[in-house]
Structure formats: structure tokens, C-alpha cells
Amino acid sequence: MSAPQIIIEQQSQLNSPIEVDGAVYVAAQNGEIIQYKDEQSKTFFHVASQPHSIKMDNSNKVFYVANMARQCIQKFCQEENNDEIIDFINEFEGMPLLGPNSLLLSPKNNMIFFTDSGPFGETAIDNCKGSLFAADLENLTCKALALYCLSFPSGICMGNDQKTIYLCETGKNRILRFVQGNAGIYYFSVYIQFQGRFGPMACAVSSNDLLYVARYEFAQVSEDGLISVYNQNGINIDNIILPQYPELTGMAFSVLQPSVLYITENSSKGKCLKLNVTPPDKKDKDKFK
């Protein structure tokens, strides 16, 4: 495996890399949504406060933004003639959101899922008030899959079956798995309990159904970053060490190049890394021990 390449570097912290039509986008804490294309980076658009996660719909025309400071999900349409960014979801059953952390779009279900953690430390282990919500993009009805019971819920990703959701519960150093039953009800349990490091902050599922987990650690504690890889039985089959990059905050696989992983890291400056990963042997994918 080759060393990661820095493709974006900013003074502001970066989160939530995504790839759309060959371009990479990241959310910067200063409000910028940065685009990297043809080896050049630029500000694509700007939102007020602190965007923490971004996703684009299946048509590649509508951006959804989790705005931590404004405590809402926002929507930005590229087809419209103005630059207005609309507050899309800002409450649940009359109660304001704490501050959305990460977004997950499911075109098959026409749903947007999002973790609601509040600022870093607000829903710590002594105040487990974080949530996972799902909103129907057509009628905007919002339901809770886990309500006011999570300790800093952060990154989320979906399995290739579109029925399984993995959630990083950073404050309790574990991964939760939500499985959709026949009646559309989600059931969840602890899937992976980690030992060591501060906690998982981001996750992504590869094209061959392996779960990659970015395990955050403070730079004053460790100099190295760690991404752990798990098969469908929840067995750790690989660990990727990233020297000098301990504070991993976001992760996404390339659509065009499935072996390329984009990662955001914030130990000094905000950085977006491009990493070519070598898939573990196929025989390891199904191993159970």
C-alpha cells in the first residue's frame, strides 16, 4: 500500500469527503465547501456557521449539509439561479436538534439518515443524549431510530444491501449496527466494541462489503492514525496504520476507483488524503472465528 497523498490542505478543520463525477468535496469548519478537481482545489460554495457533513443526491444536483452550529440540515440546489441555502430539517417533534454530525443518503429508500451529536463533548459518556434520525425526502416526515441515548454519535454508512446501517458511537468507543426488518423497523445492537484509542469517528463500506473504521485519537496521545477493517461477521481482518495522521474525522470510497479511499484528518492543518488500499484476501472476507 502506498503512502497517502494530500490533495487538500486548509487552516480550517475538514470533514466528510465525498466524490461526485470525479470531483472530491469536503466540508470545512469555516463554512467552505471545497471542491478538488483536475488537481486543483477551490471553494465551491459557502454556508454560514459550521458545515460538518455533506452529501449529494442521485441526480448530482442537490447538496445536503449537516450544519452543526445552526443545528439543522440544509439544502442547496445547483440548478436554481440563486445561491440560497434552505434550512431543511431543524427539529424533531418540536424539539430542536443538538447539532447534526453526519449524513447518509439512501436513494433506494428515498431517505436521509443523520446522527445528531451536538458539538464535540456535548453528548459525552456522562450525557448520552445523541440520536440517529431518518427523514423521508418526499414528505419530510422524520423518525428516530435511536432517540436521546447515544454518546457522541458520529460517522454513519450503509451496507451494499441498503438494509444495514453502521454507526460510530465515539463516546463509547464502539460500532452499532442497525438492521432493517421485514416490516421496515430497524433493530440495533453493539456490533464492534473497541479497546484503545478515543473512539471511531468515521466508517465506510467497500464494494466487496468490508467495513472500514477510522479510529480517532488525539495527536498528543498518538502520532499514528488507524483504520481497522472488518468482514461481514464483524471480525477484524486488517489494520491500516497512517503515520502522522491520528485525528481521522471522515472517510469515503471513490465511486470511480473502488480501491481509493478519501480521508479527512485534522491533527495540525485540515487535510484530505487520498489512499490506495489493497483489499484483504477474498478468503478473509468470509472467515469466522
Secondary structure per residue as TSV (DSSP state, phi and psi in degrees):
chain	resnum	aa	ss	phi	psi
A	1	M	-	360.0	131.7
A	2	S	-	-78.5	163.0
A	3	A	-	-69.4	149.1
A	4	P	-	-66.2	147.3
A	5	Q	E	-104.2	131.2
A	6	I	E	-79.8	118.1
A	7	I	E	-106.5	-22.3
A	8	I	E	-138.2	136.3
A	9	E	E	-141.3	127.1
A	10	Q	E	-138.0	159.7
A	11	Q	S	-69.3	-33.1
A	12	S	S	-79.5	152.0
A	13	Q	-	-66.9	145.4
A	14	L	E	-117.6	148.7
A	15	N	E	-145.6	163.9
A	16	S	E	57.2	64.9
A	17	P	E	-71.3	141.1
A	18	I	E	-138.8	155.9
A	19	E	E	-117.8	129.8
A	20	V	E	-136.3	120.7
A	21	D	T	50.5	40.9
A	22	G	T	83.9	-6.2
A	23	A	E	-102.0	146.4
A	24	V	E	-106.3	135.4
A	25	Y	E	-122.3	142.7
A	26	V	E	-135.7	155.3
A	27	A	E	-98.3	127.7
A	28	A	E	-103.0	144.0
A	29	Q	T	-63.7	-21.5
A	30	N	T	-80.2	2.6
A	31	G	S	105.1	-9.3
A	32	E	E	-81.0	138.7
A	33	I	E	-102.5	113.5
A	34	I	E	-99.9	135.6
A	35	Q	E	-109.4	134.9
A	36	Y	E	-117.4	117.8
A	37	K	E	-149.8	138.8
A	38	D	T	53.3	40.7
A	39	E	T	64.1	21.7
A	40	Q	E	-129.4	143.1
A	41	S	E	-115.8	146.7
A	42	K	E	-153.9	162.8
A	43	T	E	-77.1	119.1
A	44	F	E	-83.1	-47.0
A	45	F	E	-157.2	173.0
A	46	H	E	-130.3	138.4
A	47	V	-	-121.2	154.4
A	48	A	S	-72.1	149.3
A	49	S	S	73.7	-135.2
A	50	Q	-	-126.9	92.6
A	51	P	E	-67.5	132.6
A	52	H	E	-115.1	-22.3
A	53	S	E	-152.5	147.3
A	54	I	E	-135.6	147.9
A	55	K	E	-145.9	154.8
A	56	M	E	-121.9	143.1
A	57	D	-	-71.7	176.0
A	58	N	T	-64.3	-25.6
A	59	S	T	-82.1	-6.3
A	60	N	S	60.1	33.3
A	61	K	-	-122.8	-21.3
A	62	V	E	-117.5	123.2
A	63	F	E	-93.0	138.2
A	64	Y	E	-112.7	135.9
A	65	V	E	-126.7	127.3
A	66	A	E	-87.3	109.3
A	67	N	E	-101.1	103.2
A	68	M	T	-61.1	-48.2
A	69	A	T	-70.9	-36.3
A	70	R	T	-82.8	-5.9
A	71	Q	T	58.3	47.7
A	72	C	E	-157.8	164.2
A	73	I	E	-96.7	132.0
A	74	Q	E	-114.7	160.4
A	75	K	E	-130.5	137.3
A	76	F	E	-133.8	121.1
A	77	C	E	-104.0	122.3
A	78	Q	T	-72.1	-20.7
A	79	E	T	-77.6	-24.3
A	80	E	S	-72.5	155.9
A	81	N	S	-84.2	-0.4
A	82	N	S	-122.8	169.3
A	83	D	-	-99.8	23.1
A	84	E	-	-68.3	133.2
A	85	I	-	-109.7	122.5
A	86	I	E	-97.0	135.3
A	87	D	E	-72.0	117.3
A	88	F	E	-98.3	-49.2
A	89	I	E	-136.3	124.5
A	90	N	-	-135.5	5.9
A	91	E	E	-157.7	165.8
A	92	F	E	-134.6	116.0
A	93	E	T	49.9	44.4
A	94	G	T	85.7	-6.3
A	95	M	E	-102.0	132.9
A	96	P	E	-65.8	150.5
A	97	L	-	-69.0	153.4
A	98	L	S	-74.8	-33.9
A	99	G	-	145.7	103.1
A	100	P	E	-60.6	140.6
A	101	N	E	-104.1	-59.6
A	102	S	E	-134.2	148.8
A	103	L	E	-114.2	152.2
A	104	L	E	-144.5	121.3
A	105	L	E	-99.0	136.2
A	106	S	E	-123.9	93.7
A	107	P	T	-58.8	-35.8
A	108	K	T	-61.2	-40.0
A	109	N	T	-94.6	-4.7
A	110	N	T	53.4	43.8
A	111	M	E	-126.4	153.0
A	112	I	E	-119.7	125.8
A	113	F	E	-103.6	146.3
A	114	F	E	-153.2	142.9
A	115	T	E	-86.7	144.6
A	116	D	E	-123.3	97.7
A	117	S	-	-107.2	-24.5
A	118	G	-	74.8	176.6
A	119	P	S	-58.6	158.0
A	120	F	T	-53.8	121.7
A	121	G	T	99.6	-17.8
A	122	E	T	-68.1	-39.1
A	123	T	T	-109.6	54.3
A	124	A	-	-70.7	-177.6
A	125	I	T	-62.5	-22.0
A	126	D	T	-93.5	5.5
A	127	N	-	-150.7	66.4
A	128	C	-	-76.7	80.5
A	129	K	-	-117.2	10.9
A	130	G	E	-76.5	163.1
A	131	S	E	-142.4	164.0
A	132	L	E	-121.8	124.6
A	133	F	E	-117.7	157.7
A	134	A	E	-132.7	132.1
A	135	A	E	-124.6	134.6
A	136	D	E	-76.5	124.6
A	137	L	T	-73.5	-15.7
A	138	E	T	-88.2	-51.3
A	139	N	T	-105.4	0.2
A	140	L	-	62.9	17.5
A	141	T	-	-72.0	138.9
A	142	C	E	-120.5	134.7
A	143	K	E	-130.6	154.7
A	144	A	E	-97.2	129.5
A	145	L	E	-92.7	-26.3
A	146	A	E	-150.8	116.0
A	147	L	E	-111.9	118.9
A	148	Y	E	51.5	43.2
A	149	C	E	-139.0	5.5
A	150	L	E	-111.4	148.3
A	151	S	S	-99.9	104.0
A	152	F	S	44.7	69.0
A	153	P	E	-68.8	128.5
A	154	S	E	-123.0	-109.5
A	155	G	E	-65.6	145.3
A	156	I	E	-136.1	150.8
A	157	C	E	-150.3	166.3
A	158	M	E	-120.0	141.4
A	159	G	-	-67.8	163.0
A	160	N	T	-67.7	-15.0
A	161	D	T	-78.7	-8.0
A	162	Q	S	64.4	16.1
A	163	K	S	-123.7	-3.2
A	164	T	E	-122.3	130.6
A	165	I	E	-118.9	133.3
A	166	Y	E	-108.4	134.7
A	167	L	E	-127.9	131.4
A	168	C	E	-84.8	112.0
A	169	E	E	-98.3	89.2
A	170	T	G	-59.9	-44.2
A	171	G	G	-63.3	-24.5
A	172	K	G	-110.4	10.6
A	173	N	T	54.6	51.3
A	174	R	E	-153.6	165.6
A	175	I	E	-109.4	129.7
A	176	L	E	-100.8	146.8
A	177	R	E	-119.5	127.9
A	178	F	E	-108.0	125.3
A	179	V	E	-118.3	129.0
A	180	Q	E	-83.4	121.3
A	181	G	-	-80.6	-179.4
A	182	N	T	-62.4	-30.7
A	183	A	T	-87.5	7.6
A	184	G	S	84.1	3.5
A	185	I	-	-85.4	137.5
A	186	Y	E	-94.9	131.1
A	187	Y	E	-114.1	139.7
A	188	F	E	-136.0	154.8
A	189	S	E	-154.8	173.4
A	190	V	E	-73.0	124.3
A	191	Y	E	-99.1	-45.1
A	192	I	E	-136.7	127.6
A	193	Q	E	-109.3	119.1
A	194	F	-	-88.7	159.1
A	195	Q	-	-123.7	132.8
A	196	G	S	86.4	159.1
A	197	R	S	62.9	167.7
A	198	F	S	-70.7	-47.0
A	199	G	E	163.8	160.5
A	200	P	E	-69.7	138.9
A	201	M	E	-120.2	-21.3
A	202	A	E	-152.9	155.3
A	203	C	E	-149.2	158.3
A	204	A	E	-156.1	145.5
A	205	V	E	-105.4	131.1
A	206	S	-	-79.5	172.4
A	207	S	T	-65.3	-21.6
A	208	N	T	-104.4	27.5
A	209	D	S	66.1	30.8
A	210	L	-	-97.5	141.2
A	211	L	E	-96.5	119.7
A	212	Y	E	-101.9	129.6
A	213	V	E	-123.4	122.6
A	214	A	E	-86.3	116.3
A	215	R	E	-103.1	101.9
A	216	Y	E	-66.9	142.1
A	217	E	-	-145.4	148.2
A	218	F	-	-69.7	142.2
A	219	A	T	-62.6	-27.9
A	220	Q	T	-76.5	-9.6
A	221	V	T	-101.2	-39.8
A	222	S	-	-141.6	146.1
A	223	E	S	-90.2	-13.5
A	224	D	E	-111.9	146.1
A	225	G	E	-91.2	159.6
A	226	L	E	-141.4	126.7
A	227	I	E	-117.2	121.3
A	228	S	E	-101.6	142.5
A	229	V	E	-116.3	134.0
A	230	Y	E	-129.1	143.2
A	231	N	-	-85.0	-174.9
A	232	Q	T	-72.6	-7.8
A	233	N	T	-96.8	5.8
A	234	G	S	76.4	22.5
A	235	I	-	-98.0	131.1
A	236	N	E	-71.1	115.6
A	237	I	E	-113.3	-6.7
A	238	D	E	-164.6	154.3
A	239	N	E	-136.6	131.1
A	240	I	E	-108.9	119.0
A	241	I	E	-94.0	131.9
A	242	L	E	-119.5	91.9
A	243	P	E	-56.6	134.2
A	244	Q	T	75.0	9.1
A	245	Y	-	-130.1	68.4
A	246	P	-	-81.8	-28.1
A	247	E	-	-95.2	71.6
A	248	L	E	-79.7	129.5
A	249	T	E	-123.4	-18.2
A	250	G	E	-153.9	156.8
A	251	M	E	-161.3	140.3
A	252	A	E	-158.6	142.6
A	253	F	E	-81.2	148.5
A	254	S	-	-68.9	141.7
A	255	V	S	-78.5	-39.4
A	256	L	S	-80.1	-31.3
A	257	Q	-	-127.6	91.2
A	258	P	T	-59.0	-17.3
A	259	S	T	-91.6	3.4
A	260	V	E	-101.3	130.9
A	261	L	E	-116.5	128.4
A	262	Y	E	-98.9	134.4
A	263	I	E	-135.7	137.1
A	264	T	E	-103.4	145.0
A	265	E	E	-148.3	141.7
A	266	N	-	-135.3	33.9
A	267	S	S	-72.8	-30.3
A	268	S	S	-125.7	-91.6
A	269	K	S	-85.0	163.9
A	270	G	E	-74.8	131.0
A	271	K	E	-134.3	146.2
A	272	C	E	-114.8	123.5
A	273	L	E	-105.7	147.4
A	274	K	E	-113.7	121.9
A	275	L	E	-127.6	126.2
A	276	N	E	-86.6	118.8
A	277	V	-	-105.6	141.2
A	278	T	-	-94.1	115.5
A	279	P	-	-59.3	137.4
A	280	P	-	-58.5	158.5
A	281	D	-	-52.8	141.1
A	282	K	H	-59.3	-31.7
A	283	K	H	-63.1	-27.0
A	284	D	H	-74.7	-22.1
A	285	K	H	-60.2	-36.4
A	286	D	T	-104.9	6.1
A	287	K	-	-71.7	145.9
A	288	F	-	-136.4	128.2
A	289	K	-	-146.0	360.0
